[in-house]
Amino acid sequence: MVRAGLGLAVLSRHTLGDDPARDGLAILAVSGFPIRRMWHLVLEERPPPSRPALAFRDDLRRLLKAAR
């Protein structure tokens, strides 16, 4: 609907391609943005998380520490 010119939307930058303008989209500078949110990662204890799940968790932790 946004691409068709029917309104505005708030989208995560991660949902857009490398060139939003090519897709007919524009990124606007808006006061109060970006919106910051808390994220939580939950892993089941049983069965134990797989090695890839644990590696993903560890990568997230490293990225979050680096972003501070």
All heavy atoms as TSV, in Angstrom:
chain	resi	resn	atom	element	x	y	z
A	1	MET	N	N	0.826	-1.185	0.000
A	1	MET	CA	C	0.000	0.000	0.000
A	1	MET	C	C	0.872	1.251	0.000
A	1	MET	O	O	0.516	2.236	-0.633
A	1	MET	CB	C	-0.943	-0.024	1.195
A	1	MET	CG	C	-2.010	-1.120	1.075
A	1	MET	SD	S	-3.122	-1.241	2.489
A	1	MET	CE	C	-3.931	0.316	2.436
A	2	VAL	N	N	2.002	1.195	0.731
A	2	VAL	CA	C	2.900	2.347	0.760
A	2	VAL	C	C	3.469	2.595	-0.631
A	2	VAL	O	O	3.479	3.713	-1.128
A	2	VAL	CB	C	4.034	2.134	1.792
A	2	VAL	CG1	C	5.074	3.232	1.694
A	2	VAL	CG2	C	3.455	2.073	3.196
A	3	ARG	N	N	3.922	1.537	-1.254
A	3	ARG	CA	C	4.497	1.663	-2.592
A	3	ARG	C	C	3.480	2.232	-3.580
A	3	ARG	O	O	3.843	2.952	-4.506
A	3	ARG	CB	C	5.007	0.313	-3.084
A	3	ARG	CG	C	5.806	0.422	-4.378
A	3	ARG	CD	C	6.299	-0.899	-4.870
A	3	ARG	NE	N	7.182	-1.502	-3.882
A	3	ARG	CZ	C	7.485	-2.786	-3.851
A	3	ARG	NH1	N	6.965	-3.604	-4.732
A	3	ARG	NH2	N	8.276	-3.274	-2.938
A	4	ALA	N	N	2.210	1.944	-3.374
A	4	ALA	CA	C	1.154	2.438	-4.259
A	4	ALA	C	C	0.768	3.880	-3.948
A	4	ALA	O	O	-0.101	4.444	-4.601
A	4	ALA	CB	C	-0.075	1.534	-4.142
A	5	GLY	N	N	1.406	4.481	-2.913
A	5	GLY	CA	C	1.118	5.871	-2.588
A	5	GLY	C	C	-0.121	6.058	-1.734
A	5	GLY	O	O	-0.677	7.145	-1.667
A	6	LEU	N	N	-0.543	5.008	-1.052
A	6	LEU	CA	C	-1.767	5.084	-0.260
A	6	LEU	C	C	-1.523	5.439	1.204
A	6	LEU	O	O	-2.460	5.468	1.982
A	6	LEU	CB	C	-2.526	3.751	-0.348
A	6	LEU	CG	C	-2.968	3.367	-1.757
A	6	LEU	CD1	C	-3.598	1.981	-1.737
A	6	LEU	CD2	C	-3.950	4.390	-2.307
A	7	GLY	N	N	-0.273	5.698	1.600
A	7	GLY	CA	C	-0.045	6.080	2.987
A	7	GLY	C	C	1.389	5.885	3.415
A	7	GLY	O	O	2.277	5.650	2.614
A	8	LEU	N	N	1.574	6.009	4.722
A	8	LEU	CA	C	2.889	5.866	5.346
A	8	LEU	C	C	2.930	4.582	6.155
A	8	LEU	O	O	1.898	4.066	6.558
A	8	LEU	CB	C	3.161	7.043	6.289
A	8	LEU	CG	C	3.223	8.423	5.660
A	8	LEU	CD1	C	3.293	9.476	6.752
A	8	LEU	CD2	C	4.419	8.530	4.744
A	9	ALA	N	N	4.134	4.138	6.443
A	9	ALA	CA	C	4.305	2.964	7.303
A	9	ALA	C	C	5.600	3.121	8.083
A	9	ALA	O	O	6.520	3.802	7.643
A	9	ALA	CB	C	4.352	1.684	6.485
A	10	VAL	N	N	5.653	2.507	9.223
A	10	VAL	CA	C	6.888	2.429	9.997
A	10	VAL	C	C	7.393	1.003	9.821
A	10	VAL	O	O	6.735	0.042	10.232
A	10	VAL	CB	C	6.649	2.738	11.492
A	10	VAL	CG1	C	7.921	2.542	12.285
A	10	VAL	CG2	C	6.110	4.148	11.655
A	11	LEU	N	N	8.545	0.884	9.180
A	11	LEU	CA	C	9.134	-0.423	8.906
A	11	LEU	C	C	10.527	-0.475	9.492
A	11	LEU	O	O	11.226	0.537	9.551
A	11	LEU	CB	C	9.250	-0.658	7.387
A	11	LEU	CG	C	7.975	-0.609	6.568
A	11	LEU	CD1	C	8.319	-0.656	5.082
A	11	LEU	CD2	C	7.084	-1.768	6.937
A	12	SER	N	N	10.940	-1.636	9.873
A	12	SER	CA	C	12.325	-1.826	10.277
A	12	SER	C	C	13.208	-1.659	9.043
A	12	SER	O	O	12.861	-2.130	7.951
A	12	SER	CB	C	12.505	-3.230	10.861
A	12	SER	OG	O	13.884	-3.517	10.994
A	13	ARG	N	N	14.343	-1.003	9.203
A	13	ARG	CA	C	15.276	-0.839	8.085
A	13	ARG	C	C	15.717	-2.195	7.556
A	13	ARG	O	O	16.030	-2.354	6.381
A	13	ARG	CB	C	16.498	-0.020	8.552
A	13	ARG	CG	C	17.557	0.182	7.490
A	13	ARG	CD	C	16.989	1.019	6.346
A	13	ARG	NE	N	17.976	1.269	5.315
A	13	ARG	CZ	C	18.130	0.530	4.222
A	13	ARG	NH1	N	17.377	-0.528	4.020
A	13	ARG	NH2	N	19.028	0.849	3.325
A	14	HIS	N	N	15.690	-3.195	8.419
A	14	HIS	CA	C	16.106	-4.539	8.028
A	14	HIS	C	C	15.140	-5.192	7.053
A	14	HIS	O	O	15.476	-6.180	6.415
A	14	HIS	CB	C	16.279	-5.423	9.262
A	14	HIS	CG	C	17.289	-4.881	10.217
A	14	HIS	ND1	N	18.646	-4.925	9.980
A	14	HIS	CD2	C	17.149	-4.245	11.393
A	14	HIS	CE1	C	19.293	-4.352	10.979
A	14	HIS	NE2	N	18.409	-3.922	11.850
A	15	THR	N	N	13.925	-4.672	6.926
A	15	THR	CA	C	12.948	-5.260	6.009
A	15	THR	C	C	13.074	-4.706	4.602
A	15	THR	O	O	12.435	-5.219	3.691
A	15	THR	CB	C	11.505	-5.033	6.502
A	15	THR	OG1	O	11.213	-3.629	6.464
A	15	THR	CG2	C	11.297	-5.587	7.887
A	16	LEU	N	N	13.889	-3.668	4.433
A	16	LEU	CA	C	14.045	-3.031	3.128
A	16	LEU	C	C	15.256	-3.588	2.407
A	16	LEU	O	O	16.194	-4.075	3.020
A	16	LEU	CB	C	14.208	-1.514	3.307
A	16	LEU	CG	C	13.089	-0.820	4.076
A	16	LEU	CD1	C	13.440	0.640	4.285
A	16	LEU	CD2	C	11.766	-0.969	3.370
A	17	GLY	N	N	15.243	-3.478	1.107
A	17	GLY	CA	C	16.384	-3.918	0.317
A	17	GLY	C	C	17.527	-2.924	0.419
A	17	GLY	O	O	17.480	-1.957	1.182
A	18	ASP	N	N	18.553	-3.122	-0.386
A	18	ASP	CA	C	19.726	-2.250	-0.377
A	18	ASP	C	C	19.410	-0.852	-0.884
A	18	ASP	O	O	20.068	0.109	-0.516
A	18	ASP	CB	C	20.850	-2.853	-1.221
A	18	ASP	CG	C	21.423	-4.112	-0.609
A	18	ASP	OD1	O	21.353	-4.250	0.633
A	18	ASP	OD2	O	21.937	-4.955	-1.360
A	19	ASP	N	N	18.413	-0.741	-1.768
A	19	ASP	CA	C	18.079	0.551	-2.374
A	19	ASP	C	C	16.565	0.768	-2.310
A	19	ASP	O	O	15.862	0.492	-3.282
A	19	ASP	CB	C	18.567	0.584	-3.818
A	19	ASP	CG	C	18.356	1.915	-4.485
A	19	ASP	OD1	O	18.003	2.896	-3.785
A	19	ASP	OD2	O	18.549	1.989	-5.714
A	20	PRO	N	N	16.049	1.270	-1.177
A	20	PRO	CA	C	14.597	1.473	-1.054
A	20	PRO	C	C	14.018	2.380	-2.138
A	20	PRO	O	O	12.895	2.170	-2.590
A	20	PRO	CB	C	14.440	2.111	0.327
A	20	PRO	CG	C	15.661	1.711	1.077
A	20	PRO	CD	C	16.748	1.616	0.050
A	21	ALA	N	N	14.800	3.378	-2.604
A	21	ALA	CA	C	14.305	4.289	-3.642
A	21	ALA	C	C	13.991	3.533	-4.928
A	21	ALA	O	O	13.036	3.869	-5.637
A	21	ALA	CB	C	15.318	5.392	-3.897
A	22	ARG	N	N	14.771	2.521	-5.229
A	22	ARG	CA	C	14.520	1.704	-6.424
A	22	ARG	C	C	13.144	1.046	-6.353
A	22	ARG	O	O	12.483	0.831	-7.362
A	22	ARG	CB	C	15.621	0.641	-6.571
A	22	ARG	CG	C	15.454	-0.234	-7.803
A	22	ARG	CD	C	16.468	-1.355	-7.853
A	22	ARG	NE	N	16.279	-2.229	-6.699
A	22	ARG	CZ	C	17.254	-2.766	-5.979
A	22	ARG	NH1	N	18.503	-2.524	-6.271
A	22	ARG	NH2	N	16.997	-3.541	-4.943
A	23	ASP	N	N	12.711	0.756	-5.130
A	23	ASP	CA	C	11.403	0.139	-4.924
A	23	ASP	C	C	10.292	1.175	-4.720
A	23	ASP	O	O	9.189	0.828	-4.340
A	23	ASP	CB	C	11.457	-0.806	-3.719
A	23	ASP	CG	C	12.417	-1.958	-3.944
A	23	ASP	OD1	O	12.502	-2.448	-5.088
A	23	ASP	OD2	O	13.084	-2.372	-2.981
A	24	GLY	N	N	10.631	2.451	-4.930
A	24	GLY	CA	C	9.627	3.496	-4.781
A	24	GLY	C	C	9.390	3.914	-3.344
A	24	GLY	O	O	8.376	4.520	-3.024
A	25	LEU	N	N	10.351	3.612	-2.456
A	25	LEU	CA	C	10.221	3.950	-1.041
A	25	LEU	C	C	11.246	5.003	-0.658
A	25	LEU	O	O	12.298	5.117	-1.275
A	25	LEU	CB	C	10.421	2.699	-0.177
A	25	LEU	CG	C	9.459	1.540	-0.452
A	25	LEU	CD1	C	9.868	0.318	0.353
A	25	LEU	CD2	C	8.031	1.934	-0.129
A	26	ALA	N	N	10.927	5.779	0.372
A	26	ALA	CA	C	11.847	6.802	0.876
A	26	ALA	C	C	11.990	6.638	2.378
A	26	ALA	O	O	11.032	6.292	3.068
A	26	ALA	CB	C	11.321	8.192	0.556
A	27	ILE	N	N	13.182	6.881	2.878
A	27	ILE	CA	C	13.431	6.872	4.319
A	27	ILE	C	C	13.383	8.324	4.779
A	27	ILE	O	O	14.134	9.170	4.286
A	27	ILE	CB	C	14.790	6.230	4.646
A	27	ILE	CG1	C	14.791	4.773	4.190
A	27	ILE	CG2	C	15.086	6.344	6.132
A	27	ILE	CD1	C	16.117	4.081	4.328
A	28	LEU	N	N	12.471	8.624	5.679
A	28	LEU	CA	C	12.271	9.982	6.158
A	28	LEU	C	C	12.985	10.200	7.484
A	28	LEU	O	O	13.011	9.309	8.333
A	28	LEU	CB	C	10.773	10.258	6.340
A	28	LEU	CG	C	9.889	10.008	5.121
A	28	LEU	CD1	C	8.421	10.232	5.485
A	28	LEU	CD2	C	10.295	10.903	3.964
A	29	ALA	N	N	13.532	11.392	7.676
A	29	ALA	CA	C	14.120	11.771	8.960
A	29	ALA	C	C	12.978	12.278	9.837
A	29	ALA	O	O	12.363	13.289	9.535
A	29	ALA	CB	C	15.168	12.860	8.760
A	30	VAL	N	N	12.668	11.557	10.900
A	30	VAL	CA	C	11.535	11.887	11.757
A	30	VAL	C	C	12.027	12.029	13.194
A	30	VAL	O	O	12.782	11.187	13.684
A	30	VAL	CB	C	10.454	10.780	11.679
A	30	VAL	CG1	C	9.303	11.075	12.614
A	30	VAL	CG2	C	9.957	10.628	10.253
A	31	SER	N	N	11.600	13.092	13.859
A	31	SER	CA	C	11.963	13.321	15.248
A	31	SER	C	C	11.493	12.155	16.109
A	31	SER	O	O	10.371	11.666	15.954
A	31	SER	CB	C	11.324	14.619	15.736
A	31	SER	OG	O	11.604	14.823	17.093
A	32	GLY	N	N	12.355	11.695	17.015
A	32	GLY	CA	C	11.995	10.593	17.907
A	32	GLY	C	C	12.320	9.220	17.352
A	32	GLY	O	O	12.043	8.210	17.998
A	33	PHE	N	N	12.908	9.149	16.166
A	33	PHE	CA	C	13.284	7.882	15.577
A	33	PHE	C	C	14.794	7.785	15.551
A	33	PHE	O	O	15.468	8.811	15.511
A	33	PHE	CB	C	12.737	7.777	14.149
A	33	PHE	CG	C	11.307	7.335	14.091
A	33	PHE	CD1	C	10.300	8.184	14.488
A	33	PHE	CD2	C	10.981	6.073	13.657
A	33	PHE	CE1	C	8.982	7.789	14.441
A	33	PHE	CE2	C	9.661	5.661	13.607
A	33	PHE	CZ	C	8.656	6.525	13.996
A	34	PRO	N	N	15.381	6.641	15.574
A	34	PRO	CA	C	14.730	5.342	15.546
A	34	PRO	C	C	14.097	4.993	16.884
A	34	PRO	O	O	14.511	5.491	17.928
A	34	PRO	CB	C	15.862	4.374	15.220
A	34	PRO	CG	C	17.084	5.036	15.739
A	34	PRO	CD	C	16.843	6.527	15.591
A	35	ILE	N	N	13.106	4.163	16.827
A	35	ILE	CA	C	12.437	3.675	18.029
A	35	ILE	C	C	13.314	2.565	18.614
A	35	ILE	O	O	13.680	1.629	17.916
A	35	ILE	CB	C	11.034	3.118	17.700
A	35	ILE	CG1	C	10.164	4.238	17.130
A	35	ILE	CG2	C	10.403	2.493	18.931
A	35	ILE	CD1	C	8.828	3.750	16.587
A	36	ARG	N	N	13.651	2.687	19.858
A	36	ARG	CA	C	14.479	1.664	20.521
A	36	ARG	C	C	13.558	0.719	21.287
A	36	ARG	O	O	12.628	1.156	21.960
A	36	ARG	CB	C	15.460	2.312	21.498
A	36	ARG	CG	C	16.368	3.316	20.852
A	36	ARG	CD	C	17.475	2.614	20.119
A	36	ARG	NE	N	18.373	3.620	19.555
A	36	ARG	CZ	C	19.169	3.386	18.551
A	36	ARG	NH1	N	19.195	2.202	18.005
A	36	ARG	NH2	N	19.944	4.321	18.079
A	37	ARG	N	N	13.804	-0.552	21.185
A	37	ARG	CA	C	13.003	-1.562	21.868
A	37	ARG	C	C	13.905	-2.563	22.566
A	37	ARG	O	O	15.027	-2.819	22.129
A	37	ARG	CB	C	12.116	-2.326	20.874
A	37	ARG	CG	C	11.041	-1.490	20.251
A	37	ARG	CD	C	9.908	-1.298	21.259
A	37	ARG	NE	N	8.825	-0.556	20.670
A	37	ARG	CZ	C	8.464	0.665	21.028
A	37	ARG	NH1	N	9.111	1.292	21.968
A	37	ARG	NH2	N	7.459	1.268	20.458
A	38	MET	N	N	13.387	-3.119	23.625
A	38	MET	CA	C	14.083	-4.210	24.308
A	38	MET	C	C	13.740	-5.519	23.594
A	38	MET	O	O	12.595	-5.724	23.201
A	38	MET	CB	C	13.628	-4.315	25.770
A	38	MET	CG	C	14.019	-3.143	26.630
A	38	MET	SD	S	15.778	-3.081	26.977
A	38	MET	CE	C	16.010	-4.584	27.896
A	39	TRP	N	N	14.723	-6.358	23.421
A	39	TRP	CA	C	14.526	-7.663	22.825
A	39	TRP	C	C	14.879	-8.717	23.862
A	39	TRP	O	O	15.760	-8.507	24.696
A	39	TRP	CB	C	15.434	-7.837	21.600
A	39	TRP	CG	C	14.984	-7.041	20.433
A	39	TRP	CD1	C	15.223	-5.721	20.209
A	39	TRP	CD2	C	14.219	-7.508	19.339
A	39	TRP	NE1	N	14.649	-5.342	19.030
A	39	TRP	CE2	C	14.032	-6.415	18.473
A	39	TRP	CE3	C	13.671	-8.734	18.999
A	39	TRP	CZ2	C	13.321	-6.525	17.290
A	39	TRP	CZ3	C	12.971	-8.840	17.825
A	39	TRP	CH2	C	12.796	-7.747	16.985
A	40	HIS	N	N	14.208	-9.832	23.787
A	40	HIS	CA	C	14.484	-10.944	24.688
A	40	HIS	C	C	14.700	-12.198	23.856
A	40	HIS	O	O	13.988	-12.443	22.887
A	40	HIS	CB	C	13.308	-11.167	25.658
A	40	HIS	CG	C	13.014	-9.962	26.487
A	40	HIS	ND1	N	13.705	-9.676	27.642
A	40	HIS	CD2	C	12.128	-8.955	26.319
A	40	HIS	CE1	C	13.249	-8.555	28.159
A	40	HIS	NE2	N	12.299	-8.086	27.373
A	41	LEU	N	N	15.683	-12.953	24.241
A	41	LEU	CA	C	15.959	-14.225	23.589
A	41	LEU	C	C	15.608	-15.330	24.570
A	41	LEU	O	O	16.099	-15.331	25.702
A	41	LEU	CB	C	17.440	-14.315	23.197
A	41	LEU	CG	C	17.883	-15.613	22.553
A	41	LEU	CD1	C	17.196	-15.798	21.205
A	41	LEU	CD2	C	19.391	-15.623	22.386
A	42	VAL	N	N	14.762	-16.228	24.137
A	42	VAL	CA	C	14.316	-17.320	25.007
A	42	VAL	C	C	14.703	-18.637	24.357
A	42	VAL	O	O	14.403	-18.867	23.186
A	42	VAL	CB	C	12.781	-17.268	25.214
A	42	VAL	CG1	C	12.322	-18.427	26.085
A	42	VAL	CG2	C	12.368	-15.931	25.803
A	43	LEU	N	N	15.374	-19.479	25.121
A	43	LEU	CA	C	15.739	-20.814	24.646
A	43	LEU	C	C	15.123	-21.853	25.565
A	43	LEU	O	O	15.152	-21.701	26.785
A	43	LEU	CB	C	17.263	-20.994	24.640
A	43	LEU	CG	C	18.057	-20.158	23.651
A	43	LEU	CD1	C	19.553	-20.340	23.892
A	43	LEU	CD2	C	17.717	-20.545	22.234
A	44	GLU	N	N	14.570	-22.875	24.982
A	44	GLU	CA	C	14.024	-23.986	25.751
A	44	GLU	C	C	15.165	-24.746	26.421
A	44	GLU	O	O	16.235	-24.902	25.843
A	44	GLU	CB	C	13.265	-24.938	24.832
A	44	GLU	CG	C	12.049	-24.341	24.168
A	44	GLU	CD	C	10.792	-24.560	24.973
A	44	GLU	OE1	O	10.826	-25.327	25.952
A	44	GLU	OE2	O	9.773	-23.960	24.608
A	45	GLU	N	N	14.943	-25.226	27.630
A	45	GLU	CA	C	15.966	-26.026	28.300
A	45	GLU	C	C	15.883	-27.494	27.903
A	45	GLU	O	O	16.874	-28.203	27.954
A	45	GLU	CB	C	15.814	-25.903	29.813
A	45	GLU	CG	C	16.246	-24.556	30.340
A	45	GLU	CD	C	16.184	-24.501	31.862
A	45	GLU	OE1	O	15.925	-25.546	32.499
A	45	GLU	OE2	O	16.392	-23.412	32.398
A	46	ARG	N	N	14.695	-27.947	27.558
A	46	ARG	CA	C	14.499	-29.348	27.197
A	46	ARG	C	C	13.770	-29.440	25.878
A	46	ARG	O	O	12.672	-28.905	25.779
A	46	ARG	CB	C	13.704	-30.087	28.265
A	46	ARG	CG	C	14.453	-30.179	29.553
A	46	ARG	CD	C	13.569	-30.823	30.615
A	46	ARG	NE	N	14.146	-30.633	31.909
A	46	ARG	CZ	C	14.853	-31.562	32.546
A	46	ARG	NH1	N	15.056	-32.724	32.001
A	46	ARG	NH2	N	15.356	-31.312	33.728
A	47	PRO	N	N	14.317	-30.044	24.895
A	47	PRO	CA	C	15.669	-30.586	24.856
A	47	PRO	C	C	16.693	-29.453	24.870
A	47	PRO	O	O	16.337	-28.316	24.556
A	47	PRO	CB	C	15.703	-31.345	23.534
A	47	PRO	CG	C	14.717	-30.653	22.671
A	47	PRO	CD	C	13.638	-30.180	23.601
A	48	PRO	N	N	17.931	-29.746	25.221
A	48	PRO	CA	C	18.954	-28.694	25.247
A	48	PRO	C	C	19.058	-28.013	23.878
A	48	PRO	O	O	18.861	-28.654	22.844
A	48	PRO	CB	C	20.238	-29.455	25.565
A	48	PRO	CG	C	19.796	-30.726	26.190
A	48	PRO	CD	C	18.461	-31.054	25.593
A	49	PRO	N	N	19.356	-26.718	23.869
A	49	PRO	CA	C	19.495	-26.005	22.585
A	49	PRO	C	C	20.586	-26.646	21.727
A	49	PRO	O	O	21.587	-27.143	22.231
A	49	PRO	CB	C	19.901	-24.594	22.996
A	49	PRO	CG	C	19.479	-24.461	24.418
A	49	PRO	CD	C	19.568	-25.827	25.012
A	50	SER	N	N	20.372	-26.594	20.429
A	50	SER	CA	C	21.357	-27.146	19.494
A	50	SER	C	C	22.599	-26.261	19.459
A	50	SER	O	O	22.582	-25.112	19.903
A	50	SER	CB	C	20.752	-27.225	18.089
A	50	SER	OG	O	20.487	-25.911	17.619
A	51	ARG	N	N	23.673	-26.794	18.908
A	51	ARG	CA	C	24.903	-26.002	18.769
A	51	ARG	C	C	24.670	-24.740	17.939
A	51	ARG	O	O	25.157	-23.673	18.306
A	51	ARG	CB	C	26.021	-26.846	18.180
A	51	ARG	CG	C	26.648	-27.759	19.181
A	51	ARG	CD	C	27.843	-28.443	18.580
A	51	ARG	NE	N	28.543	-29.172	19.629
A	51	ARG	CZ	C	29.719	-29.692	19.481
A	51	ARG	NH1	N	30.353	-29.587	18.331
A	51	ARG	NH2	N	30.289	-30.337	20.471
A	52	PRO	N	N	23.941	-24.829	16.812
A	52	PRO	CA	C	23.675	-23.596	16.052
A	52	PRO	C	C	22.875	-22.564	16.865
A	52	PRO	O	O	23.135	-21.371	16.780
A	52	PRO	CB	C	22.889	-24.076	14.838
A	52	PRO	CG	C	23.287	-25.496	14.665
A	52	PRO	CD	C	23.498	-26.017	16.063
A	53	ALA	N	N	21.917	-23.021	17.666
A	53	ALA	CA	C	21.137	-22.088	18.493
A	53	ALA	C	C	22.026	-21.412	19.522
A	53	ALA	O	O	21.915	-20.202	19.754
A	53	ALA	CB	C	19.987	-22.826	19.179
A	54	LEU	N	N	22.927	-22.164	20.128
A	54	LEU	CA	C	23.844	-21.578	21.105
A	54	LEU	C	C	24.836	-20.626	20.445
A	54	LEU	O	O	25.153	-19.566	20.992
A	54	LEU	CB	C	24.588	-22.689	21.857
A	54	LEU	CG	C	23.715	-23.563	22.754
A	54	LEU	CD1	C	24.525	-24.728	23.325
A	54	LEU	CD2	C	23.080	-22.749	23.859
A	55	ALA	N	N	25.291	-20.962	19.241
A	55	ALA	CA	C	26.207	-20.076	18.514
A	55	ALA	C	C	25.495	-18.779	18.146
A	55	ALA	O	O	26.074	-17.689	18.255
A	55	ALA	CB	C	26.729	-20.773	17.262
A	56	PHE	N	N	24.235	-18.871	17.736
A	56	PHE	CA	C	23.437	-17.680	17.421
A	56	PHE	C	C	23.288	-16.808	18.664
A	56	PHE	O	O	23.484	-15.590	18.611
A	56	PHE	CB	C	22.071	-18.113	16.879
A	56	PHE	CG	C	21.161	-16.973	16.555
A	56	PHE	CD1	C	21.464	-16.100	15.515
A	56	PHE	CD2	C	20.005	-16.773	17.275
A	56	PHE	CE1	C	20.616	-15.046	15.208
A	56	PHE	CE2	C	19.150	-15.723	16.984
A	56	PHE	CZ	C	19.462	-14.855	15.937
A	57	ARG	N	N	22.976	-17.423	19.794
A	57	ARG	CA	C	22.857	-16.688	21.049
A	57	ARG	C	C	24.162	-15.961	21.383
A	57	ARG	O	O	24.163	-14.784	21.721
A	57	ARG	CB	C	22.492	-17.649	22.181
A	57	ARG	CG	C	22.367	-16.951	23.540
A	57	ARG	CD	C	22.542	-17.885	24.702
A	57	ARG	NE	N	23.884	-18.498	24.676
A	57	ARG	CZ	C	24.212	-19.558	25.385
A	57	ARG	NH1	N	23.322	-20.145	26.156
A	57	ARG	NH2	N	25.435	-20.053	25.332
A	58	ASP	N	N	25.268	-16.672	21.251
A	58	ASP	CA	C	26.564	-16.073	21.567
A	58	ASP	C	C	26.892	-14.914	20.622
A	58	ASP	O	O	27.419	-13.889	21.045
A	58	ASP	CB	C	27.662	-17.130	21.532
A	58	ASP	CG	C	27.485	-18.183	22.617
A	58	ASP	OD1	O	26.734	-17.932	23.590
A	58	ASP	OD2	O	28.090	-19.261	22.487
A	59	ASP	N	N	26.566	-15.066	19.339
A	59	ASP	CA	C	26.789	-13.983	18.380
A	59	ASP	C	C	25.952	-12.759	18.734
A	59	ASP	O	O	26.427	-11.626	18.662
A	59	ASP	CB	C	26.469	-14.428	16.955
A	59	ASP	CG	C	27.549	-15.318	16.359
A	59	ASP	OD1	O	28.662	-15.370	16.920
A	59	ASP	OD2	O	27.268	-15.963	15.333
A	60	LEU	N	N	24.697	-12.972	19.111
A	60	LEU	CA	C	23.846	-11.852	19.516
A	60	LEU	C	C	24.429	-11.128	20.715
A	60	LEU	O	O	24.470	-9.891	20.755
A	60	LEU	CB	C	22.436	-12.341	19.849
A	60	LEU	CG	C	21.547	-12.717	18.686
A	60	LEU	CD1	C	20.223	-13.273	19.198
A	60	LEU	CD2	C	21.301	-11.526	17.775
A	61	ARG	N	N	24.882	-11.877	21.686
A	61	ARG	CA	C	25.477	-11.261	22.880
A	61	ARG	C	C	26.702	-10.428	22.520
A	61	ARG	O	O	26.882	-9.319	23.006
A	61	ARG	CB	C	25.847	-12.333	23.899
A	61	ARG	CG	C	24.653	-12.916	24.609
A	61	ARG	CD	C	25.078	-13.976	25.591
A	61	ARG	NE	N	23.940	-14.444	26.374
A	61	ARG	CZ	C	23.950	-15.534	27.103
A	61	ARG	NH1	N	25.025	-16.285	27.176
A	61	ARG	NH2	N	22.874	-15.893	27.781
A	62	ARG	N	N	27.551	-10.952	21.631
A	62	ARG	CA	C	28.744	-10.210	21.205
A	62	ARG	C	C	28.355	-8.927	20.473
A	62	ARG	O	O	28.920	-7.860	20.725
A	62	ARG	CB	C	29.619	-11.079	20.299
A	62	ARG	CG	C	30.685	-11.843	21.041
A	62	ARG	CD	C	31.713	-12.439	20.077
A	62	ARG	NE	N	31.130	-13.417	19.153
A	62	ARG	CZ	C	30.894	-14.685	19.465
A	62	ARG	NH1	N	31.178	-15.145	20.661
A	62	ARG	NH2	N	30.384	-15.509	18.580
A	63	LEU	N	N	27.388	-9.037	19.580
A	63	LEU	CA	C	26.947	-7.846	18.828
A	63	LEU	C	C	26.360	-6.793	19.746
A	63	LEU	O	O	26.605	-5.586	19.581
A	63	LEU	CB	C	25.912	-8.251	17.773
A	63	LEU	CG	C	26.457	-8.998	16.559
A	63	LEU	CD1	C	25.299	-9.553	15.726
A	63	LEU	CD2	C	27.315	-8.079	15.715
A	64	LEU	N	N	25.572	-7.216	20.719
A	64	LEU	CA	C	24.955	-6.264	21.621
A	64	LEU	C	C	26.000	-5.576	22.501
A	64	LEU	O	O	25.907	-4.377	22.761
A	64	LEU	CB	C	23.901	-6.945	22.489
A	64	LEU	CG	C	22.650	-7.386	21.717
A	64	LEU	CD1	C	21.746	-8.212	22.614
A	64	LEU	CD2	C	21.909	-6.190	21.162
A	65	LYS	N	N	26.996	-6.304	22.955
A	65	LYS	CA	C	28.073	-5.692	23.752
A	65	LYS	C	C	28.845	-4.692	22.915
A	65	LYS	O	O	29.220	-3.629	23.400
A	65	LYS	CB	C	29.000	-6.771	24.318
A	65	LYS	CG	C	28.425	-7.506	25.483
A	65	LYS	CD	C	29.424	-8.514	26.023
A	65	LYS	CE	C	28.811	-9.297	27.178
A	65	LYS	NZ	N	29.727	-10.310	27.709
A	66	ALA	N	N	29.094	-5.015	21.651
A	66	ALA	CA	C	29.849	-4.125	20.772
A	66	ALA	C	C	29.058	-2.850	20.450
A	66	ALA	O	O	29.640	-1.805	20.214
A	66	ALA	CB	C	30.219	-4.851	19.488
A	67	ALA	N	N	27.729	-2.955	20.443
A	67	ALA	CA	C	26.884	-1.805	20.091
A	67	ALA	C	C	26.743	-0.805	21.239
A	67	ALA	O	O	26.300	0.308	21.021
A	67	ALA	CB	C	25.506	-2.298	19.651
A	68	ARG	N	N	27.119	-1.190	22.441
A	68	ARG	CA	C	26.955	-0.293	23.599
A	68	ARG	C	C	27.934	0.816	23.608
A	68	ARG	O	O	28.944	0.947	23.229
A	68	ARG	CB	C	27.067	-1.074	24.900
A	68	ARG	CG	C	25.872	-1.941	25.113
A	68	ARG	CD	C	25.984	-2.659	26.428
A	68	ARG	NE	N	24.900	-3.609	26.551
A	68	ARG	CZ	C	24.819	-4.511	27.473
A	68	ARG	NH1	N	25.747	-4.602	28.375
A	68	ARG	NH2	N	23.803	-5.325	27.531
